[in-house]
């Protein structure tokens, strides 16, 4: 194998390519990192996120697997117990459920079962969310199932720079990490700086400052919130946009500080609203910043129905207009 080149200087990349470069860097730095998944080898994955990695690192480190998600996760657990750091690709969000038992009853529990003496450094990459006009089981947002499961870390980048750094940080973690990738934004470009210091893996960030209302989201929803903030600004309302970046554990301090400033909060997500990450954020802010609130916390989400057919998915998924409608309600409360 010839020497593999990694990202050397600041550049502009799509999110998919930024993840690819992050994987490449992690594999160069640690020969115990290996990739597993369906069609991730010569094809480079359905979304080409692992493009050329098998050619650069060989089929012993970039493994095409059978169509058997439970087997992929089970094999990764065995490899992790032998000192490897497997990175699994679940081809589409809705395909993760055949591995749900392995993830929630085994992977999430092993470190606690051994009183923290056994590391479980497995990353499960999950392309998630809608806006790709696909079929059933290809556009879901299952993050709440895993955020609810103690022992799992759950993160979701929204920018290319975060995608590049967060995949490396996830791989370096000794805990299992669910890495939710906003597939609708795979080709959204952004600046990536391999020399700059990265934010901590579980740290929320203020994506846009504002004074009138706080709006919070993660992954693909952050782009929608920024679009809503632009429209609101033209109408005289200043929105502060917070990118959670992390779904479990959630870094609440920037959210609480913002709510104490604005007095209002709208939480947005693509997933259905019932018993969701948005529900948890609303409850926590109500508990910890109740006397700062000038209006109830409002949630904008997918509806509580199965993900619909492609022709009507725009009616299901929150857009800037639905976010702004919630902002209007909280501003006039």
KEDRENMI-286730 format. One record per residue (C-alpha): residue number from 1; residue in one letter; x, y, z. Coordinates in nm, 3 decimals. Example, Ala and Ser with C-alpha at 12.3 -4.5 7.8 and 13.67 -1.06 7.14 Angstrom:
BEGIN
resi->1, resn->A, east->1.230, north->-0.450, up->0.780
resi->2, resn->S, east->1.367, north->-0.106, up->0.714
***
This chain:
BEGIN
resi->1, resn->X, east->0.000, north->0.000, up->0.000
resi->2, resn->X, east->0.135, north->0.343, up->-0.096
resi->3, resn->X, east->0.146, north->0.627, up->0.154
resi->4, resn->X, east->-0.202, north->0.764, up->0.216
resi->5, resn->X, east->-0.238, north->1.141, up->0.200
resi->6, resn->X, east->-0.455, north->1.317, up->0.459
resi->7, resn->X, east->-0.602, north->1.665, up->0.459
resi->8, resn->X, east->-0.314, north->1.909, up->0.502
resi->9, resn->X, east->-0.461, north->2.258, up->0.481
resi->10, resn->X, east->-0.782, north->2.455, up->0.508
resi->11, resn->X, east->-1.021, north->2.382, up->0.223
resi->12, resn->X, east->-1.388, north->2.373, up->0.127
resi->13, resn->X, east->-1.555, north->2.032, up->0.122
resi->14, resn->X, east->-1.903, north->1.877, up->0.111
resi->15, resn->X, east->-2.004, north->1.711, up->0.438
resi->16, resn->X, east->-1.973, north->1.363, up->0.281
resi->17, resn->X, east->-1.616, north->1.432, up->0.173
resi->18, resn->X, east->-1.533, north->1.584, up->0.511
resi->19, resn->X, east->-1.641, north->1.261, up->0.682
resi->20, resn->X, east->-1.433, north->1.067, up->0.431
resi->21, resn->X, east->-1.128, north->1.277, up->0.516
resi->22, resn->X, east->-1.193, north->1.236, up->0.888
resi->23, resn->X, east->-1.210, north->0.858, up->0.847
resi->24, resn->X, east->-0.893, north->0.862, up->0.641
resi->25, resn->X, east->-0.706, north->1.062, up->0.904
resi->26, resn->X, east->-0.821, north->0.833, up->1.186
resi->27, resn->X, east->-0.714, north->0.525, up->0.988
resi->28, resn->X, east->-0.371, north->0.669, up->0.918
resi->29, resn->X, east->-0.319, north->0.761, up->1.282
resi->30, resn->X, east->-0.435, north->0.426, up->1.424
resi->31, resn->X, east->-0.403, north->0.096, up->1.238
resi->32, resn->X, east->-0.663, north->-0.060, up->1.474
resi->33, resn->X, east->-0.936, north->0.151, up->1.312
resi->34, resn->X, east->-1.132, north->-0.045, up->1.053
resi->35, resn->X, east->-1.453, north->0.012, up->0.858
resi->36, resn->X, east->-1.741, north->-0.231, up->0.810
resi->37, resn->X, east->-2.065, north->-0.204, up->0.615
resi->38, resn->X, east->-2.275, north->-0.295, up->0.316
resi->39, resn->X, east->-2.118, north->-0.187, up->-0.016
resi->40, resn->X, east->-1.865, north->0.043, up->0.151
resi->41, resn->X, east->-1.567, north->-0.106, up->-0.036
resi->42, resn->X, east->-1.523, north->-0.060, up->-0.413
resi->43, resn->X, east->-1.858, north->0.121, up->-0.437
resi->44, resn->X, east->-1.771, north->0.359, up->-0.154
resi->45, resn->X, east->-2.114, north->0.326, up->0.005
resi->46, resn->X, east->-2.453, north->0.433, up->-0.128
resi->47, resn->X, east->-2.361, north->0.798, up->-0.063
resi->48, resn->X, east->-1.991, north->0.750, up->-0.152
resi->49, resn->X, east->-1.879, north->0.854, up->0.196
resi->50, resn->X, east->-1.614, north->0.578, up->0.203
resi->51, resn->X, east->-1.504, north->0.639, up->-0.156
resi->52, resn->X, east->-1.149, north->0.514, up->-0.231
resi->53, resn->X, east->-1.081, north->0.409, up->0.129
resi->54, resn->X, east->-1.066, north->0.039, up->0.045
resi->55, resn->X, east->-0.826, north->0.115, up->-0.241
resi->56, resn->X, east->-0.603, north->0.307, up->-0.001
resi->57, resn->X, east->-0.621, north->0.080, up->0.305
resi->58, resn->X, east->-0.708, north->-0.261, up->0.165
resi->59, resn->X, east->-0.997, north->-0.501, up->0.211
resi->60, resn->X, east->-0.873, north->-0.613, up->0.554
resi->61, resn->X, east->-0.947, north->-0.266, up->0.695
resi->62, resn->X, east->-1.245, north->-0.165, up->0.479
resi->63, resn->X, east->-1.476, north->-0.466, up->0.483
resi->64, resn->X, east->-1.782, north->-0.520, up->0.267
resi->65, resn->X, east->-2.029, north->-0.712, up->0.481
resi->66, resn->X, east->-2.340, north->-0.923, up->0.414
resi->67, resn->X, east->-2.680, north->-0.754, up->0.439
resi->68, resn->X, east->-2.711, north->-0.839, up->0.808
resi->69, resn->X, east->-2.708, north->-0.543, up->1.045
resi->70, resn->X, east->-2.726, north->-0.754, up->1.362
resi->71, resn->X, east->-2.426, north->-0.950, up->1.238
resi->72, resn->X, east->-2.234, north->-0.633, up->1.157
resi->73, resn->X, east->-2.284, north->-0.492, up->1.506
resi->74, resn->X, east->-2.219, north->-0.828, up->1.673
resi->75, resn->X, east->-1.895, north->-0.870, up->1.477
resi->76, resn->X, east->-1.789, north->-0.517, up->1.570
resi->77, resn->X, east->-1.845, north->-0.594, up->1.938
resi->78, resn->X, east->-1.616, north->-0.894, up->1.909
resi->79, resn->X, east->-1.352, north->-0.688, up->1.728
resi->80, resn->X, east->-1.370, north->-0.414, up->1.991
resi->81, resn->X, east->-1.315, north->-0.674, up->2.264
resi->82, resn->X, east->-0.997, north->-0.774, up->2.077
resi->83, resn->X, east->-0.865, north->-0.417, up->2.072
resi->84, resn->X, east->-0.992, north->-0.285, up->1.739
resi->85, resn->X, east->-1.188, north->0.035, up->1.684
resi->86, resn->X, east->-1.459, north->-0.057, up->1.431
resi->87, resn->X, east->-1.657, north->0.206, up->1.243
resi->88, resn->X, east->-1.982, north->0.060, up->1.112
resi->89, resn->X, east->-2.195, north->0.207, up->0.837
resi->90, resn->X, east->-2.570, north->0.146, up->0.853
resi->91, resn->X, east->-2.668, north->0.204, up->0.493
resi->92, resn->X, east->-2.994, north->0.387, up->0.572
resi->93, resn->X, east->-3.147, north->0.502, up->0.900
resi->94, resn->X, east->-3.442, north->0.260, up->0.883
resi->95, resn->X, east->-3.208, north->-0.036, up->0.840
resi->96, resn->X, east->-3.072, north->0.001, up->1.194
resi->97, resn->X, east->-3.364, north->-0.176, up->1.360
resi->98, resn->X, east->-3.253, north->-0.535, up->1.285
resi->99, resn->X, east->-2.949, north->-0.445, up->1.499
resi->100, resn->X, east->-3.151, north->-0.275, up->1.773
resi->101, resn->X, east->-3.115, north->-0.567, up->2.014
resi->102, resn->X, east->-2.738, north->-0.586, up->1.968
resi->103, resn->X, east->-2.702, north->-0.209, up->2.017
resi->104, resn->X, east->-2.932, north->-0.154, up->2.314
resi->105, resn->X, east->-2.896, north->-0.478, up->2.512
resi->106, resn->X, east->-2.531, north->-0.561, up->2.443
resi->107, resn->X, east->-2.324, north->-0.275, up->2.302
resi->108, resn->X, east->-2.470, north->-0.013, up->2.538
resi->109, resn->X, east->-2.428, north->-0.232, up->2.846
resi->110, resn->X, east->-2.085, north->-0.392, up->2.815
resi->111, resn->X, east->-1.879, north->-0.115, up->2.979
resi->112, resn->X, east->-2.116, north->-0.092, up->3.278
resi->113, resn->X, east->-2.139, north->-0.471, up->3.298
resi->114, resn->X, east->-1.763, north->-0.480, up->3.351
resi->115, resn->X, east->-1.754, north->-0.180, up->3.586
resi->116, resn->X, east->-1.585, north->0.037, up->3.322
resi->117, resn->X, east->-1.284, north->-0.191, up->3.277
resi->118, resn->X, east->-1.375, north->-0.297, up->2.920
resi->119, resn->X, east->-1.366, north->-0.038, up->2.642
resi->120, resn->X, east->-1.624, north->-0.050, up->2.365
resi->121, resn->X, east->-1.487, north->0.193, up->2.100
resi->122, resn->X, east->-1.743, north->0.137, up->1.825
resi->123, resn->X, east->-1.883, north->0.409, up->1.600
resi->124, resn->X, east->-2.211, north->0.343, up->1.419
resi->125, resn->X, east->-2.250, north->0.582, up->1.126
resi->126, resn->X, east->-2.616, north->0.641, up->1.042
resi->127, resn->X, east->-2.724, north->0.850, up->0.740
resi->128, resn->X, east->-3.053, north->0.986, up->0.873
resi->129, resn->X, east->-3.343, north->1.215, up->0.793
resi->130, resn->X, east->-3.561, north->1.317, up->0.501
resi->131, resn->X, east->-3.553, north->1.547, up->0.199
resi->132, resn->X, east->-3.423, north->1.284, up->-0.044
resi->133, resn->X, east->-3.760, north->1.172, up->-0.187
resi->134, resn->X, east->-3.700, north->0.806, up->-0.115
resi->135, resn->X, east->-3.913, north->0.514, up->0.002
resi->136, resn->X, east->-4.014, north->0.366, up->0.336
resi->137, resn->X, east->-3.726, north->0.293, up->0.580
resi->138, resn->X, east->-3.492, north->0.531, up->0.393
resi->139, resn->X, east->-3.577, north->0.868, up->0.554
resi->140, resn->X, east->-3.625, north->0.815, up->0.925
resi->141, resn->X, east->-3.495, north->0.992, up->1.234
resi->142, resn->X, east->-3.447, north->0.725, up->1.503
resi->143, resn->X, east->-3.214, north->0.921, up->1.731
resi->144, resn->X, east->-3.449, north->0.924, up->2.032
resi->145, resn->X, east->-3.439, north->0.544, up->2.067
resi->146, resn->X, east->-3.064, north->0.560, up->2.123
resi->147, resn->X, east->-3.053, north->0.883, up->2.321
resi->148, resn->X, east->-3.290, north->0.708, up->2.565
resi->149, resn->X, east->-3.047, north->0.417, up->2.602
resi->150, resn->X, east->-2.788, north->0.471, up->2.875
resi->151, resn->X, east->-2.437, north->0.376, up->2.767
resi->152, resn->X, east->-2.457, north->0.522, up->2.416
resi->153, resn->X, east->-2.329, north->0.856, up->2.297
resi->154, resn->X, east->-2.529, north->1.017, up->2.016
resi->155, resn->X, east->-2.402, north->1.304, up->1.801
resi->156, resn->X, east->-2.505, north->1.476, up->1.477
resi->157, resn->X, east->-2.286, north->1.726, up->1.288
resi->158, resn->X, east->-2.439, north->1.998, up->1.075
resi->159, resn->X, east->-2.130, north->2.145, up->0.908
resi->160, resn->X, east->-1.839, north->2.006, up->0.710
resi->161, resn->X, east->-1.585, north->2.115, up->0.971
resi->162, resn->X, east->-1.779, north->1.945, up->1.250
resi->163, resn->X, east->-1.821, north->1.634, up->1.036
resi->164, resn->X, east->-1.444, north->1.614, up->0.980
resi->165, resn->X, east->-1.354, north->1.657, up->1.346
resi->166, resn->X, east->-1.645, north->1.483, up->1.516
resi->167, resn->X, east->-1.598, north->1.154, up->1.330
resi->168, resn->X, east->-1.238, north->1.146, up->1.454
resi->169, resn->X, east->-1.344, north->1.231, up->1.809
resi->170, resn->X, east->-1.611, north->0.962, up->1.797
resi->171, resn->X, east->-1.355, north->0.706, up->1.685
resi->172, resn->X, east->-1.122, north->0.812, up->1.969
resi->173, resn->X, east->-1.399, north->0.761, up->2.229
resi->174, resn->X, east->-1.386, north->0.444, up->2.437
resi->175, resn->X, east->-1.767, north->0.447, up->2.455
resi->176, resn->X, east->-1.995, north->0.345, up->2.167
resi->177, resn->X, east->-2.107, north->0.643, up->1.957
resi->178, resn->X, east->-2.408, north->0.671, up->1.727
resi->179, resn->X, east->-2.297, north->0.917, up->1.457
resi->180, resn->X, east->-2.603, north->1.055, up->1.279
resi->181, resn->X, east->-2.516, north->1.206, up->0.943
resi->182, resn->X, east->-2.768, north->1.445, up->0.776
resi->183, resn->X, east->-2.783, north->1.273, up->0.439
resi->184, resn->X, east->-2.986, north->1.550, up->0.277
resi->185, resn->X, east->-2.689, north->1.780, up->0.346
resi->186, resn->X, east->-2.412, north->1.543, up->0.236
resi->187, resn->X, east->-2.327, north->1.774, up->-0.056
resi->188, resn->X, east->-2.362, north->2.100, up->0.135
resi->189, resn->X, east->-2.016, north->2.256, up->0.133
resi->190, resn->X, east->-1.829, north->2.429, up->0.411
resi->191, resn->X, east->-1.481, north->2.522, up->0.519
resi->192, resn->X, east->-1.273, north->2.251, up->0.690
resi->193, resn->X, east->-0.963, north->2.348, up->0.885
resi->194, resn->X, east->-0.743, north->2.050, up->0.986
resi->195, resn->X, east->-0.511, north->2.279, up->1.183
resi->196, resn->X, east->-0.765, north->2.456, up->1.403
resi->197, resn->X, east->-0.854, north->2.327, up->1.747
resi->198, resn->X, east->-1.177, north->2.128, up->1.738
resi->199, resn->X, east->-1.467, north->2.189, up->1.973
resi->200, resn->X, east->-1.533, north->1.915, up->2.227
resi->201, resn->X, east->-1.745, north->1.630, up->2.094
resi->202, resn->X, east->-2.035, north->1.699, up->2.331
resi->203, resn->X, east->-2.052, north->2.077, up->2.308
resi->204, resn->X, east->-2.340, north->2.282, up->2.169
resi->205, resn->X, east->-2.258, north->2.596, up->1.970
resi->206, resn->X, east->-2.425, north->2.923, up->1.888
resi->207, resn->X, east->-2.463, north->2.921, up->1.510
resi->208, resn->X, east->-2.616, north->3.271, up->1.498
resi->209, resn->X, east->-2.660, north->3.527, up->1.773
resi->210, resn->X, east->-2.995, north->3.692, up->1.838
resi->211, resn->X, east->-3.199, north->3.866, up->2.104
resi->212, resn->X, east->-3.571, north->3.792, up->2.063
resi->213, resn->X, east->-3.614, north->3.413, up->2.055
resi->214, resn->X, east->-3.391, north->3.106, up->2.082
resi->215, resn->X, east->-3.431, north->2.830, up->1.822
resi->216, resn->X, east->-3.257, north->2.497, up->1.874
resi->217, resn->X, east->-3.188, north->2.199, up->1.648
resi->218, resn->X, east->-2.922, north->1.957, up->1.529
resi->219, resn->X, east->-2.801, north->1.797, up->1.207
resi->220, resn->X, east->-2.993, north->1.892, up->0.895
resi->221, resn->X, east->-3.239, north->2.105, up->1.092
resi->222, resn->X, east->-2.972, north->2.366, up->1.166
resi->223, resn->X, east->-2.973, north->2.477, up->0.801
resi->224, resn->X, east->-3.352, north->2.520, up->0.821
resi->225, resn->X, east->-3.320, north->2.724, up->1.141
resi->226, resn->X, east->-3.060, north->2.952, up->0.983
resi->227, resn->X, east->-3.290, north->3.005, up->0.685
resi->228, resn->X, east->-3.573, north->3.092, up->0.924
resi->229, resn->X, east->-3.347, north->3.336, up->1.109
resi->230, resn->X, east->-3.265, north->3.517, up->0.784
resi->231, resn->X, east->-3.634, north->3.557, up->0.703
resi->232, resn->X, east->-3.716, north->3.664, up->1.059
resi->233, resn->X, east->-3.440, north->3.925, up->1.050
resi->234, resn->X, east->-3.596, north->4.082, up->0.739
resi->235, resn->X, east->-3.922, north->4.104, up->0.934
resi->236, resn->X, east->-3.764, north->4.262, up->1.240
resi->237, resn->X, east->-3.726, north->3.959, up->1.468
resi->238, resn->X, east->-3.382, north->3.847, up->1.590
resi->239, resn->X, east->-3.341, north->3.471, up->1.636
resi->240, resn->X, east->-3.053, north->3.307, up->1.820
resi->241, resn->X, east->-2.977, north->2.972, up->1.654
resi->242, resn->X, east->-2.816, north->2.696, up->1.860
resi->243, resn->X, east->-2.670, north->2.386, up->1.697
resi->244, resn->X, east->-2.682, north->2.114, up->1.963
resi->245, resn->X, east->-2.424, north->1.895, up->1.780
resi->246, resn->X, east->-2.478, north->1.637, up->2.055
resi->247, resn->X, east->-2.803, north->1.453, up->2.130
resi->248, resn->X, east->-2.678, north->1.242, up->2.422
resi->249, resn->X, east->-2.545, north->1.383, up->2.641
resi->250, resn->X, east->-2.694, north->1.724, up->2.560
resi->251, resn->X, east->-2.485, north->2.030, up->2.643
resi->252, resn->X, east->-2.756, north->2.250, up->2.797
resi->253, resn->X, east->-2.551, north->2.546, up->2.917
resi->254, resn->X, east->-2.554, north->2.743, up->2.587
resi->255, resn->X, east->-2.927, north->2.670, up->2.553
resi->256, resn->X, east->-3.007, north->2.785, up->2.906
resi->257, resn->X, east->-2.790, north->3.096, up->2.874
resi->258, resn->X, east->-2.966, north->3.187, up->2.551
resi->259, resn->X, east->-3.314, north->3.130, up->2.697
resi->260, resn->X, east->-3.228, north->3.347, up->2.996
resi->261, resn->X, east->-3.142, north->3.621, up->2.746
resi->262, resn->X, east->-3.432, north->3.586, up->2.500
resi->263, resn->X, east->-3.705, north->3.446, up->2.728
resi->264, resn->X, east->-3.837, north->3.225, up->2.447
resi->265, resn->X, east->-3.750, north->2.886, up->2.299
resi->266, resn->X, east->-3.853, north->2.690, up->1.989
resi->267, resn->X, east->-3.708, north->2.340, up->1.945
resi->268, resn->X, east->-3.710, north->2.189, up->1.595
resi->269, resn->X, east->-3.647, north->1.836, up->1.465
resi->270, resn->X, east->-3.740, north->1.613, up->1.173
resi->271, resn->X, east->-3.844, north->1.324, up->1.399
resi->272, resn->X, east->-4.201, north->1.287, up->1.521
resi->273, resn->X, east->-4.271, north->1.495, up->1.830
resi->274, resn->X, east->-4.406, north->1.239, up->2.076
resi->275, resn->X, east->-4.148, north->1.126, up->2.336
resi->276, resn->X, east->-3.864, north->1.280, up->2.136
resi->277, resn->X, east->-3.536, north->1.467, up->2.184
resi->278, resn->X, east->-3.736, north->1.789, up->2.145
resi->279, resn->X, east->-3.964, north->1.678, up->2.429
resi->280, resn->X, east->-3.663, north->1.625, up->2.655
resi->281, resn->X, east->-3.517, north->1.966, up->2.575
resi->282, resn->X, east->-3.849, north->2.138, up->2.639
resi->283, resn->X, east->-3.890, north->1.964, up->2.975
resi->284, resn->X, east->-3.534, north->2.035, up->3.087
resi->285, resn->X, east->-3.548, north->2.403, up->2.997
resi->286, resn->X, east->-3.882, north->2.434, up->3.177
resi->287, resn->X, east->-3.721, north->2.278, up->3.486
resi->288, resn->X, east->-3.398, north->2.477, up->3.482
resi->289, resn->X, east->-3.496, north->2.816, up->3.336
resi->290, resn->X, east->-3.868, north->2.843, up->3.419
resi->291, resn->X, east->-3.853, north->3.194, up->3.560
resi->292, resn->X, east->-3.672, north->3.323, up->3.252
resi->293, resn->X, east->-3.942, north->3.206, up->3.013
resi->294, resn->X, east->-4.190, north->3.463, up->2.884
resi->295, resn->X, east->-4.385, north->3.200, up->2.686
resi->296, resn->X, east->-4.418, north->2.820, up->2.680
resi->297, resn->X, east->-4.144, north->2.624, up->2.504
resi->298, resn->X, east->-4.276, north->2.527, up->2.161
resi->299, resn->X, east->-4.178, north->2.228, up->1.950
resi->300, resn->X, east->-4.170, north->2.199, up->1.570
resi->301, resn->X, east->-4.140, north->1.840, up->1.449
resi->302, resn->X, east->-4.251, north->1.575, up->1.209
resi->303, resn->X, east->-4.604, north->1.460, up->1.271
resi->304, resn->X, east->-4.687, north->1.152, up->1.478
resi->305, resn->X, east->-4.744, north->0.929, up->1.178
resi->306, resn->X, east->-4.517, north->0.691, up->0.987
resi->307, resn->X, east->-4.288, north->0.872, up->0.744
resi->308, resn->X, east->-4.502, north->0.935, up->0.435
resi->309, resn->X, east->-4.454, north->0.866, up->0.066
resi->310, resn->X, east->-4.204, north->1.087, up->-0.117
resi->311, resn->X, east->-4.473, north->1.291, up->-0.291
resi->312, resn->X, east->-4.601, north->1.432, up->0.037
resi->313, resn->X, east->-4.289, north->1.431, up->0.253
resi->314, resn->X, east->-4.267, north->1.816, up->0.236
resi->315, resn->X, east->-4.592, north->1.823, up->0.434
resi->316, resn->X, east->-4.436, north->1.608, up->0.706
resi->317, resn->X, east->-4.094, north->1.766, up->0.741
resi->318, resn->X, east->-4.057, north->2.100, up->0.923
resi->319, resn->X, east->-3.948, north->2.388, up->0.702
resi->320, resn->X, east->-3.861, north->2.752, up->0.769
resi->321, resn->X, east->-4.228, north->2.854, up->0.748
resi->322, resn->X, east->-4.330, north->2.611, up->1.023
resi->323, resn->X, east->-4.043, north->2.732, up->1.241
resi->324, resn->X, east->-4.145, north->3.094, up->1.186
resi->325, resn->X, east->-4.508, north->3.015, up->1.266
resi->326, resn->X, east->-4.392, north->2.880, up->1.603
resi->327, resn->X, east->-4.173, north->3.186, up->1.655
resi->328, resn->X, east->-4.473, north->3.412, up->1.584
resi->329, resn->X, east->-4.682, north->3.221, up->1.839
resi->330, resn->X, east->-4.423, north->3.250, up->2.112
resi->331, resn->X, east->-4.355, north->3.618, up->2.035
resi->332, resn->X, east->-4.726, north->3.701, up->2.066
resi->333, resn->X, east->-4.794, north->3.490, up->2.372
***
